[in-house]
Amino acid sequence: MMLPARNMNTALNIPSAGITLLEGPGFYGKEIRFVVQHWTAVLLSQDHAVHWIDGGHRFDPSGFFPVMRSLNCNLEESLRRLYIGRGFTLHQLHALIRRVRHEVTLTKASMVVIDGMLAMFLDDQIKRFEARSILRHCMDALEELSHICPVVVLDGDIVSPLHQQLKHTMKPYIAQRLRGVWVDKKRRQLRFLDERSSLFIELHTSVAKDQHQRSLEFTSTDPNV
C-alpha cells in the first residue's frame, strides 16, 4: 500500500543536518545521482548555496537544468551559487574535503555534496592502510562540517572487499543511510531503504524525451502494511 505524496516520510526530503550516505546502482551511485541533483537544484532556486565536490570525474551542470526550469528560476544566477571542486587524485580530494568547512563559513552553504567519494580510495596504487587512514581524516572533517551544514555522500554498491572495509570505516559517522534499488526493468521506480528506521521510500521517475533527464515523484511505503 502506497501513501499519497503529502503523507511522504521525510527520509527523502533534503537533509537538514548530519551526514547522509546515499547508495544505489551504477558506477558509485551514478544511477541515483539525479536525486542529489534534484535536491541541489531546489536549494539553488531558493537562493541557497551548495558545494559539490566531484570525486567521480563526472560533473555535468546540465543535470540541474530541468528542475531549475520547472521552478522558473534564472539558470545563470542560480548556478553562481553552486561551488564546484574536482579532485583528480585521492590526495587532491582529501585537500578539498579538509578545506570545504572554511569555504562554507564564507558562502553560508545549505548543503555539501561529495559525489563518488570512494572511487579514488579503491585505486590499486593506493595502499589499503593509506586509504583507510585518509578516509578517517575525511570523515572526521565532514562530521565536524555536518554540525553547521548537512553533508550528502554519494556511493554505489559494494564492488570489492576493500570497498566493504571502507564502508565499515564510514559507518560510525553516518547519521542517515539510504540504499536505493530499481524496482522495475524500465528503471522508472526506485525503492530506498532507510536502514535505521526500517521504512521504505518509493520514488517514481519519468524521463523527458528531449532532455533525457528524470523528474521525481515521491511516495512512502510502510513495509508493515
C-alpha positions in Angstrom: 0.0 0.0 0.0 1.5 3.3 -1.1 0.5 6.5 0.7 -0.2 9.8 -1.1 2.8 12.1 -1.6 1.5 14.6 1.0 2.0 11.9 3.7 5.5 11.1 2.5 8.0 10.0 5.1 10.8 12.6 5.5 13.6 10.2 4.6 14.0 11.6 1.1 13.5 15.2 2.0 16.5 17.4 1.5 18.8 16.6 4.5 18.8 19.2 7.2 21.7 18.0 9.4 24.4 15.3 9.7 26.0 13.1 7.1 23.6 11.3 4.7 25.0 8.3 2.8 23.0 7.8 -0.4 23.8 4.5 -2.1 22.5 2.9 -5.3 23.2 1.2 -8.6 25.6 2.4 -11.2 29.2 3.5 -11.0 29.5 4.7 -7.4 25.8 5.6 -7.3 25.6 7.2 -10.8 22.1 6.0 -11.5 20.6 7.7 -8.4 22.8 10.8 -8.7 19.8 12.6 -10.1 18.2 12.6 -6.6 21.0 14.7 -5.3 20.9 16.9 -8.4 17.2 17.4 -7.7 17.9 18.5 -4.1 20.7 20.8 -5.2 18.6 22.4 -7.9 15.8 23.1 -5.4 18.2 24.7 -2.9 19.8 26.9 -5.7 16.4 28.0 -6.8 15.7 29.2 -3.3 18.8 31.4 -3.2 20.9 28.9 -1.2 24.5 28.0 -1.9 25.7 24.4 -2.4 29.2 23.0 -2.6 29.6 20.0 -4.9 32.9 18.0 -4.6 33.3 15.7 -7.6 35.2 12.5 -6.7 34.0 10.5 -9.7 35.1 12.8 -12.6 31.5 13.2 -13.9 30.2 16.6 -13.0 27.7 17.9 -15.6 25.8 21.1 -14.9 23.1 20.2 -17.4 21.7 17.7 -14.9 20.4 20.6 -12.9 18.6 22.4 -15.8 15.3 20.6 -16.0 14.4 21.0 -12.3 15.5 24.7 -12.3 13.5 25.4 -15.4 10.4 23.8 -13.8 10.9 26.1 -10.8 11.1 29.1 -13.1 14.5 30.3 -11.7 17.3 32.1 -13.5 19.8 29.4 -14.5 22.8 31.6 -14.7 22.1 33.4 -11.4 21.3 30.2 -9.6 24.4 28.3 -10.9 26.6 31.1 -9.5 25.7 29.7 -6.0 27.0 26.2 -7.0 30.6 25.9 -6.0 32.4 23.0 -7.7 35.5 21.2 -6.5 37.2 18.5 -8.5 39.8 16.1 -7.1 41.8 14.3 -9.8 43.7 12.3 -7.2 42.9 10.9 -3.8 45.2 13.5 -2.1 43.5 16.4 -4.0 40.1 15.0 -2.9 41.4 14.9 0.7 42.6 18.5 0.5 39.2 19.7 -1.0 37.3 18.0 1.9 39.5 19.4 4.5 39.2 22.9 3.0 35.4 22.9 2.4 34.5 23.8 6.0 36.3 27.1 5.7 34.6 27.8 2.4 31.2 27.1 3.8 31.7 29.7 6.6 32.1 32.2 3.8 29.4 31.1 1.4 26.8 30.1 4.1 26.0 27.0 2.0 23.0 24.9 2.8 24.4 21.6 1.6 27.7 19.9 0.7 27.7 17.0 -1.7 30.6 14.5 -2.1 29.9 12.7 -5.4 31.5 9.3 -5.9 33.6 9.8 -2.9 35.1 6.3 -2.6 36.1 5.9 -6.3 39.6 7.2 -5.7 40.1 5.2 -2.5 39.9 2.0 -4.5 42.8 2.9 -6.8 45.1 -0.1 -7.0 48.1 2.2 -6.5 46.8 3.3 -3.1 47.7 1.0 -0.2 44.8 -0.2 1.9 46.2 1.2 5.2 46.7 4.6 3.5 43.2 4.5 2.0 41.6 3.8 5.4 43.7 6.4 7.2 42.8 9.2 4.6 39.1 8.2 4.7 39.0 8.6 8.5 40.6 12.0 8.2 38.0 12.9 5.5 35.1 11.6 7.6 36.4 13.5 10.7 36.4 16.7 8.7 32.9 16.0 7.2 31.5 15.2 10.6 32.7 18.5 12.0 31.3 20.2 9.0 27.9 18.5 9.4 27.3 20.3 12.6 26.8 23.6 10.6 25.8 22.2 7.2 24.3 18.9 6.0 26.6 16.7 4.0 25.5 14.1 1.4 27.9 11.4 0.3 27.0 9.5 -2.9 28.3 6.0 -3.4 27.3 2.7 -5.1 27.0 -1.0 -4.3 30.0 -2.8 -2.8 32.4 -4.0 -5.5 35.3 -5.5 -3.5 36.4 -6.5 0.0 38.3 -3.2 0.3 35.1 -1.3 -0.7 33.3 -3.1 2.1 36.0 -2.2 4.6 35.8 1.4 3.6 32.0 1.4 4.1 32.6 -0.1 7.5 35.0 2.8 8.3 32.4 5.3 7.3 29.6 3.7 9.3 30.1 5.4 12.7 30.0 8.9 11.0 26.7 8.4 9.1 23.5 9.9 10.5 21.3 8.5 7.8 21.9 5.8 5.3 19.6 5.3 2.3 20.1 2.5 -0.2 18.2 2.6 -3.5 17.4 -0.2 -5.9 15.4 -0.3 -9.1 12.1 -2.0 -8.7 11.3 -2.4 -12.4 13.3 -3.2 -15.5 12.5 0.1 -17.2 14.1 1.9 -14.3 11.1 4.1 -13.6 10.7 3.2 -9.9 13.3 3.3 -7.2 12.9 1.9 -3.7 15.0 3.3 -0.9 15.6 1.6 2.4 16.4 3.8 5.4 18.3 1.2 7.5 17.8 2.9 10.8 14.0 3.5 10.6 13.3 0.3 8.5 11.0 2.3 6.3 10.8 2.1 2.5 10.5 5.1 0.3 9.4 4.7 -3.3 10.4 7.2 -5.9 8.7 7.3 -9.3 10.6 8.8 -12.2 9.8 9.9 -15.7 12.3 10.7 -18.4 11.8 13.7 -20.6 12.1 12.8 -24.3 14.1 15.8 -25.2 16.3 16.2 -22.1 16.8 12.6 -21.1 16.5 13.9 -17.5 14.4 12.4 -14.7 11.6 14.2 -12.8 10.7 12.9 -9.4 7.5 12.0 -7.5 7.9 10.6 -4.0 5.7 8.3 -2.1 6.3 6.3 1.1 5.7 2.7 1.7 5.3 1.2 5.1 6.6 -2.5 4.9 4.3 -3.5 7.7 1.2 -2.7 5.7 
